[in-house]
Amino acid sequence: MRRVLTATAIVIAIPLLLGGALWAGQERLIFLPDPRRLSAPAGWERPSLRTADGLDLAFLAAPPPGPEGMVILHFHGNGGNAGDRAGLGTLLNRAGFGVVLAEYRGYGGNPGRPSEEAFAADARAYLDWTRARFPAARIALWGESLGSGVVTRLAEGRADIAAIVLESPFTSVRELAAGMYPWLPTDMLLRHPFESLSRLPGVRAPVLVVASEQDRITPADHARRMATGAREGRLVMLPGGAHPAVLNDPGGEGVRAVLAFLRGVPR
């Protein structure tokens, strides 16, 4: 009987321990801050802005060739920092777009601790900065992986966004977690659910979703559902398993699709 009770206790204890670990350590699973300080490559600026709670966040910006061009406000994924996207940003800038590579708190040498709520507030500050810095420009939002959750939340209910690119998006971190830990009550444990699919009905701008067919981090089904859930959604699925799909696409098909989409946005 003691062996049965011991085995039962172990079976009960394992999910409790795993649940406790997920609750306590979820920030280390969701956010992977890269502390390397940002430096501005040739042709780029390294401005900073003050957040609502008093933090000074540095980021990267490359102006458009003309005052009435389109500016892409880019939010990267949970790994690396904005500087790792400067190559992509330079390509977009040379194609005629202004680019603002937003940097999160806790990343790129910036102060502060990452969280969904903090990212949402900081994203609004970045949009305000971009609007003030380029008042005549149309603004497109680009969210890469985790950044897709930031962008979807930022765009909800706004009429001043020209277009949205979601690269390797998820429907929600909550759903990703449920798929990874089906035996845990992730709905109750998550502090940073990053609900994206449910926000899409409130997103007015046209949306392009670019993802990889064999992505093992954000499954392709998430991308398809995000494209279907948008009011005006388009989907480009790339072969292979690159994540993020555009940043790590060796053939350049993803960035060509993005450029064609943005150039086709009506004025």
One Martini backbone bead per residue (centre of mass of N, CA, C, O) as a GRO file, in nm:
protein
  267
    1MET     BB    1   0.058   0.064  -0.020
    2ARG     BB    2   0.296   0.257   0.001
    3ARG     BB    3   0.376   0.237  -0.297
    4VAL     BB    4   0.114   0.349  -0.411
    5LEU     BB    5   0.125   0.620  -0.262
    6THR     BB    6   0.396   0.709  -0.372
    7ALA     BB    7   0.322   0.702  -0.672
    8THR     BB    8   0.087   0.899  -0.650
    9ALA     BB    9   0.250   1.139  -0.541
   10ILE     BB   10   0.433   1.164  -0.785
   11VAL     BB   11   0.217   1.213  -1.000
   12ILE     BB   12   0.114   1.474  -0.859
   13ALA     BB   13   0.387   1.635  -0.828
   14ILE     BB   14   0.493   1.684  -1.115
   15PRO     BB   15   0.284   1.897  -1.222
   16LEU     BB   16   0.330   2.090  -0.986
   17LEU     BB   17   0.628   2.146  -1.042
   18LEU     BB   18   0.596   2.238  -1.335
   19GLY     BB   19   0.401   2.466  -1.276
   20GLY     BB   20   0.590   2.621  -1.085
   21ALA     BB   21   0.814   2.665  -1.295
   22LEU     BB   22   0.644   2.820  -1.499
   23TRP     BB   23   0.560   3.051  -1.313
   24ALA     BB   24   0.855   3.141  -1.224
   25GLY     BB   25   1.007   3.100  -1.540
   26GLN     BB   26   0.861   3.239  -1.795
   27GLU     BB   27   1.048   3.476  -1.869
   28ARG     BB   28   1.286   3.278  -1.962
   29LEU     BB   29   1.106   3.163  -2.205
   30ILE     BB   30   0.997   3.429  -2.355
   31PHE     BB   31   1.256   3.593  -2.267
   32LEU     BB   32   1.582   3.690  -2.444
   33PRO     BB   33   1.794   3.896  -2.346
   34ASP     BB   34   2.011   4.124  -2.518
   35PRO     BB   35   2.275   4.330  -2.385
   36ARG     BB   36   2.381   4.448  -2.625
   37ARG     BB   37   2.486   4.733  -2.744
   38LEU     BB   38   2.387   4.967  -2.947
   39SER     BB   39   2.481   5.036  -3.287
   40ALA     BB   40   2.532   5.250  -3.557
   41PRO     BB   41   2.522   5.219  -3.863
   42ALA     BB   42   2.559   5.316  -4.159
   43GLY     BB   43   2.284   5.543  -4.196
   44TRP     BB   44   2.226   5.555  -3.888
   45GLU     BB   45   2.039   5.597  -3.599
   46ARG     BB   46   2.057   5.662  -3.219
   47PRO     BB   47   1.802   5.695  -3.052
   48SER     BB   48   1.569   5.814  -2.794
   49LEU     BB   49   1.327   5.732  -2.535
   50ARG     BB   50   1.059   5.802  -2.313
   51THR     BB   51   0.887   5.643  -2.093
   52ALA     BB   52   0.619   5.633  -1.881
   53ASP     BB   53   0.839   5.510  -1.647
   54GLY     BB   54   1.138   5.654  -1.718
   55LEU     BB   55   1.275   5.523  -1.964
   56ASP     BB   56   1.566   5.487  -2.170
   57LEU     BB   57   1.536   5.406  -2.517
   58ALA     BB   58   1.720   5.251  -2.750
   59PHE     BB   59   1.757   5.281  -3.113
   60LEU     BB   60   1.678   5.247  -3.467
   61ALA     BB   61   1.725   5.477  -3.759
   62ALA     BB   62   1.595   5.525  -4.105
   63PRO     BB   63   1.528   5.736  -4.326
   64PRO     BB   64   1.355   5.839  -4.573
   65PRO     BB   65   1.401   5.985  -4.884
   66GLY     BB   66   1.112   6.103  -4.813
   67PRO     BB   67   0.854   6.262  -4.636
   68GLU     BB   68   0.614   6.066  -4.795
   69GLY     BB   69   0.682   5.804  -4.711
   70MET     BB   70   0.748   5.492  -4.578
   71VAL     BB   71   0.733   5.358  -4.243
   72ILE     BB   72   0.899   5.105  -4.058
   73LEU     BB   73   0.784   4.943  -3.767
   74HIS     BB   74   0.998   4.733  -3.578
   75PHE     BB   75   0.946   4.409  -3.411
   76HIS     BB   76   1.107   4.178  -3.255
   77GLY     BB   77   1.201   3.908  -3.117
   78ASN     BB   78   1.323   3.725  -2.830
   79GLY     BB   79   1.592   3.737  -2.990
   80GLY     BB   80   1.829   3.933  -2.956
   81ASN     BB   81   1.849   4.238  -3.148
   82ALA     BB   82   1.812   4.510  -3.345
   83GLY     BB   83   2.097   4.485  -3.479
   84ASP     BB   84   2.027   4.204  -3.625
   85ARG     BB   85   1.823   4.387  -3.832
   86ALA     BB   86   1.996   4.592  -4.004
   87GLY     BB   87   2.022   4.445  -4.273
   88LEU     BB   88   1.723   4.446  -4.339
   89GLY     BB   89   1.685   4.751  -4.302
   90THR     BB   90   1.875   4.838  -4.531
   91LEU     BB   91   1.719   4.706  -4.757
   92LEU     BB   92   1.459   4.870  -4.710
   93ASN     BB   93   1.586   5.151  -4.741
   94ARG     BB   94   1.693   5.105  -5.037
   95ALA     BB   95   1.379   5.057  -5.128
   96GLY     BB   96   1.237   5.339  -4.982
   97PHE     BB   97   1.239   5.301  -4.665
   98GLY     BB   98   1.166   5.362  -4.362
   99VAL     BB   99   1.335   5.275  -4.041
  100VAL     BB  100   1.228   5.125  -3.724
  101LEU     BB  101   1.415   4.974  -3.459
  102ALA     BB  102   1.291   4.848  -3.204
  103GLU     BB  103   1.362   4.849  -2.847
  104TYR     BB  104   1.366   4.679  -2.569
  105ARG     BB  105   1.346   4.621  -2.261
  106GLY     BB  106   1.654   4.456  -2.178
  107TYR     BB  107   1.763   4.539  -2.456
  108GLY     BB  108   2.042   4.671  -2.600
  109GLY     BB  109   2.113   4.812  -2.306
  110ASN     BB  110   1.848   4.842  -2.177
  111PRO     BB  111   1.640   4.910  -1.944
  112GLY     BB  112   1.468   4.679  -1.773
  113ARG     BB  113   1.175   4.463  -1.782
  114PRO     BB  114   1.017   4.223  -1.932
  115SER     BB  115   0.678   4.254  -2.072
  116GLU     BB  116   0.378   4.279  -2.205
  117GLU     BB  117   0.289   4.554  -2.088
  118ALA     BB  118   0.553   4.705  -2.144
  119PHE     BB  119   0.559   4.662  -2.450
  120ALA     BB  120   0.293   4.807  -2.510
  121ALA     BB  121   0.376   5.086  -2.404
  122ASP     BB  122   0.634   5.115  -2.578
  123ALA     BB  123   0.498   5.093  -2.856
  124ARG     BB  124   0.343   5.358  -2.831
  125ALA     BB  125   0.598   5.532  -2.810
  126TYR     BB  126   0.713   5.456  -3.088
  127LEU     BB  127   0.477   5.559  -3.254
  128ASP     BB  128   0.491   5.851  -3.158
  129TRP     BB  129   0.778   5.905  -3.254
  130THR     BB  130   0.734   5.840  -3.554
  131ARG     BB  131   0.514   6.050  -3.603
  132ALA     BB  132   0.690   6.299  -3.518
  133ARG     BB  133   0.940   6.246  -3.711
  134PHE     BB  134   0.713   6.147  -3.955
  135PRO     BB  135   0.436   6.322  -4.032
  136ALA     BB  136   0.400   6.242  -4.362
  137ALA     BB  137   0.404   5.946  -4.308
  138ARG     BB  138   0.355   5.625  -4.356
  139ILE     BB  139   0.264   5.344  -4.142
  140ALA     BB  140   0.431   5.041  -4.076
  141LEU     BB  141   0.399   4.719  -3.935
  142TRP     BB  142   0.646   4.492  -3.780
  143GLY     BB  143   0.621   4.146  -3.675
  144GLU     BB  144   0.844   3.925  -3.501
  145SER     BB  145   0.701   3.691  -3.363
  146LEU     BB  146   0.670   3.828  -3.074
  147GLY     BB  147   0.615   4.101  -3.228
  148SER     BB  148   0.330   4.022  -3.330
  149GLY     BB  149   0.193   4.074  -3.056
  150VAL     BB  150   0.265   4.373  -3.035
  151VAL     BB  151   0.136   4.469  -3.305
  152THR     BB  152  -0.155   4.374  -3.272
  153ARG     BB  153  -0.210   4.545  -3.022
  154LEU     BB  154  -0.133   4.823  -3.143
  155ALA     BB  155  -0.348   4.812  -3.396
  156GLU     BB  156  -0.586   4.804  -3.230
  157GLY     BB  157  -0.823   5.051  -3.325
  158ARG     BB  158  -0.660   5.172  -3.562
  159ALA     BB  159  -0.639   5.431  -3.844
  160ASP     BB  160  -0.296   5.497  -3.879
  161ILE     BB  161  -0.243   5.227  -4.042
  162ALA     BB  162  -0.133   5.100  -4.348
  163ALA     BB  163   0.036   4.835  -4.248
  164ILE     BB  164   0.098   4.468  -4.200
  165VAL     BB  165   0.360   4.257  -4.066
  166LEU     BB  166   0.370   3.897  -4.013
  167GLU     BB  167   0.635   3.713  -3.870
  168SER     BB  168   0.600   3.426  -3.746
  169PRO     BB  169   0.327   3.380  -3.605
  170PHE     BB  170   0.087   3.379  -3.343
  171THR     BB  171  -0.209   3.349  -3.177
  172SER     BB  172  -0.068   3.258  -2.896
  173VAL     BB  173   0.104   3.184  -2.614
  174ARG     BB  174  -0.110   3.014  -2.485
  175GLU     BB  175  -0.129   2.806  -2.720
  176LEU     BB  176   0.162   2.722  -2.726
  177ALA     BB  177   0.171   2.617  -2.433
  178ALA     BB  178  -0.053   2.404  -2.464
  179GLY     BB  179   0.110   2.236  -2.677
  180MET     BB  180   0.365   2.184  -2.486
  181TYR     BB  181   0.158   2.169  -2.203
  182PRO     BB  182  -0.119   1.977  -2.183
  183TRP     BB  183  -0.101   1.908  -1.851
  184LEU     BB  184  -0.135   2.215  -1.810
  185PRO     BB  185  -0.272   2.523  -1.668
  186THR     BB  186  -0.188   2.777  -1.863
  187ASP     BB  187  -0.418   2.982  -1.822
  188MET     BB  188  -0.333   3.022  -1.510
  189LEU     BB  189  -0.005   3.079  -1.543
  190LEU     BB  190  -0.005   3.308  -1.738
  191ARG     BB  191   0.127   3.653  -1.776
  192HIS     BB  192   0.195   3.627  -2.114
  193PRO     BB  193  -0.028   3.565  -2.368
  194PHE     BB  194  -0.042   3.710  -2.637
  195GLU     BB  195  -0.307   3.803  -2.788
  196SER     BB  196  -0.396   3.795  -3.143
  197LEU     BB  197  -0.642   3.673  -3.288
  198SER     BB  198  -0.861   3.832  -3.112
  199ARG     BB  199  -0.759   4.124  -3.239
  200LEU     BB  200  -0.811   4.131  -3.555
  201PRO     BB  201  -1.099   4.260  -3.581
  202GLY     BB  202  -0.951   4.551  -3.484
  203VAL     BB  203  -0.790   4.542  -3.757
  204ARG     BB  204  -0.772   4.755  -4.045
  205ALA     BB  205  -0.529   4.675  -4.177
  206PRO     BB  206  -0.342   4.529  -4.388
  207VAL     BB  207  -0.228   4.177  -4.398
  208LEU     BB  208   0.090   4.014  -4.378
  209VAL     BB  209   0.181   3.669  -4.390
  210VAL     BB  210   0.497   3.519  -4.288
  211ALA     BB  211   0.603   3.174  -4.335
  212SER     BB  212   0.692   2.843  -4.240
  213GLU     BB  213   0.613   2.518  -4.297
  214GLN     BB  214   0.854   2.395  -4.072
  215ASP     BB  215   0.794   2.536  -3.817
  216ARG     BB  216   0.886   2.471  -3.462
  217ILE     BB  217   0.788   2.732  -3.304
  218THR     BB  218   0.571   2.847  -3.519
  219PRO     BB  219   0.326   2.711  -3.649
  220ALA     BB  220   0.167   2.722  -3.953
  221ASP     BB  221  -0.124   2.730  -3.839
  222HIS     BB  222  -0.103   3.006  -3.713
  223ALA     BB  223  -0.063   3.168  -3.973
  224ARG     BB  224  -0.324   3.086  -4.116
  225ARG     BB  225  -0.517   3.196  -3.894
  226MET     BB  226  -0.422   3.489  -3.911
  227ALA     BB  227  -0.496   3.541  -4.207
  228THR     BB  228  -0.799   3.464  -4.174
  229GLY     BB  229  -0.860   3.673  -3.926
  230ALA     BB  230  -0.829   3.894  -4.109
  231ARG     BB  231  -0.983   4.127  -4.288
  232GLU     BB  232  -0.697   4.172  -4.470
  233GLY     BB  233  -0.553   3.880  -4.574
  234ARG     BB  234  -0.222   3.748  -4.628
  235LEU     BB  235  -0.031   3.460  -4.764
  236VAL     BB  236   0.312   3.341  -4.703
  237MET     BB  237   0.472   3.036  -4.783
  238LEU     BB  238   0.767   2.890  -4.695
  239PRO     BB  239   1.011   2.692  -4.734
  240GLY     BB  240   1.079   2.525  -4.463
  241GLY     BB  241   1.218   2.629  -4.112
  242ALA     BB  242   1.243   2.922  -4.083
  243HIS     BB  243   1.344   3.131  -3.791
  244PRO     BB  244   1.260   3.370  -3.913
  245ALA     BB  245   1.139   3.379  -4.230
  246VAL     BB  246   1.285   3.640  -4.341
  247LEU     BB  247   1.557   3.670  -4.193
  248ASN     BB  248   1.619   3.334  -4.270
  249ASP     BB  249   1.598   3.368  -4.583
  250PRO     BB  250   1.806   3.264  -4.839
  251GLY     BB  251   1.627   3.358  -5.109
  252GLY     BB  252   1.430   3.627  -5.057
  253GLU     BB  253   1.116   3.582  -5.082
  254GLY     BB  254   1.004   3.731  -4.837
  255VAL     BB  255   1.102   4.024  -4.897
  256ARG     BB  256   0.962   4.043  -5.171
  257ALA     BB  257   0.676   4.016  -5.061
  258VAL     BB  258   0.683   4.265  -4.881
  259LEU     BB  259   0.746   4.479  -5.094
  260ALA     BB  260   0.497   4.427  -5.271
  261PHE     BB  261   0.291   4.489  -5.054
  262LEU     BB  262   0.377   4.783  -4.974
  263ARG     BB  263   0.363   4.900  -5.271
  264GLY     BB  264   0.037   4.821  -5.283
  265VAL     BB  265  -0.043   5.036  -5.094
  266PRO     BB  266  -0.263   5.261  -5.064
  267ARG     BB  267  -0.289   5.620  -5.024
   0.00000   0.00000   0.00000
